[in-house]
Amino acid sequence: MNCPVCSQGMEEQDFGRVKVDVCVKGCKGMWFEWCELLKLDEKNEGVGQTLQDALHFPRTNDQNRGRIKCPKCGMLMHVHQYQSAKEVNVDECYGCGGFFLDSGELREIREN
């Protein structure tokens, strides 16, 4: 799967109970399949060094980039506020239910 922001290949990373696709060689964005983000959106959820590394990426979000295409099904994704952290805008695919988070957004969701 390629990153919808920078087109680099995404690599599956183990965050404990959840495996997340991370743009390791590019923008550090993360792809969550349907319901996976709910398993990691609280501070006490998930384990491992790869999760800790992802939480330390600085936030990068070009708010002028426009809508991105879902890396799984190709539909245009919708930007909206995350349900439990209204300060963070996330990209959601209404087709397959996946979420794309820019680097640093998972940390902000967990802190709010």
C-alpha positions in Angstrom: 0.0 0.0 0.0 1.3 3.5 -0.8 0.9 6.5 1.3 -1.9 8.8 0.1 0.1 11.9 1.0 3.7 11.3 -0.3 3.3 8.1 -2.3 6.0 6.2 -0.4 5.4 2.5 0.4 3.8 2.0 3.8 5.1 -0.7 6.2 3.0 -2.7 8.7 4.1 -2.0 12.3 3.0 -3.8 15.4 1.6 -1.5 18.0 0.6 -4.2 20.4 -3.0 -5.5 19.8 -3.1 -3.6 16.4 -0.9 -3.7 13.3 -0.8 -0.3 11.6 0.6 0.7 8.2 3.1 3.5 8.7 4.8 5.6 6.1 8.2 4.9 7.6 10.4 6.3 4.7 8.2 9.3 3.9 5.8 11.6 5.8 5.3 9.2 8.8 1.5 9.1 8.3 -0.5 6.1 9.5 -3.3 4.1 8.0 -5.8 2.4 10.4 -8.3 -0.1 9.1 -11.9 0.1 10.3 -12.1 0.0 14.2 -8.3 -0.1 14.7 -7.9 3.5 15.7 -10.4 3.0 18.5 -8.0 0.4 20.0 -5.2 3.0 20.2 -6.8 6.4 20.8 -6.3 6.3 24.6 -2.9 6.7 26.4 -3.1 3.3 28.1 -3.7 1.4 24.8 -1.0 -0.3 22.7 2.6 -1.3 23.5 6.0 -1.5 22.0 8.8 0.5 20.7 7.3 1.1 17.2 4.2 2.7 18.9 6.5 4.9 21.0 8.5 5.9 17.9 5.3 6.8 16.1 4.1 8.9 19.0 7.3 11.0 18.9 7.1 12.0 15.2 6.4 15.8 15.1 3.0 16.8 13.7 3.0 17.5 10.0 -0.2 18.5 8.3 -0.5 20.6 5.2 -4.0 22.0 5.6 -4.0 23.3 2.0 -3.4 19.9 0.4 -7.0 19.1 -0.4 -8.7 15.8 -0.1 -6.6 12.6 -0.4 -7.5 9.2 -1.9 -8.0 6.2 0.3 -4.9 4.0 0.0 -7.1 0.9 0.3 -10.1 1.5 -2.0 -9.2 4.7 -3.9 -12.2 6.8 -2.8 -11.8 10.4 -1.9 -11.5 10.6 1.9 -13.4 13.1 4.1 -11.7 15.4 6.6 -13.5 15.9 9.9 -12.8 16.3 13.6 -12.0 13.1 15.5 -14.9 12.0 17.8 -13.1 12.2 21.1 -10.4 14.9 20.3 -12.2 17.7 18.4 -8.9 19.5 18.1 -7.6 17.0 15.6 -8.8 16.7 12.0 -8.5 13.2 10.5 -9.1 11.8 7.1 -11.7 9.0 6.9 -12.8 6.8 4.1 -16.6 6.5 4.0 -16.2 3.5 1.6 -14.0 1.1 3.7 -14.1 2.9 7.1 -10.3 3.4 7.3 -8.5 6.4 8.8 -5.4 8.2 7.7 -3.6 10.2 10.4 -0.8 12.6 9.5 2.4 12.3 11.7 1.8 13.6 15.2 -2.0 13.3 15.1 -2.2 10.0 17.0 -0.3 11.7 19.9 -2.6 14.6 19.9 -5.7 12.4 19.9 -4.2 10.4 22.9 -3.4 13.6 24.8 -6.9 15.1 24.3 
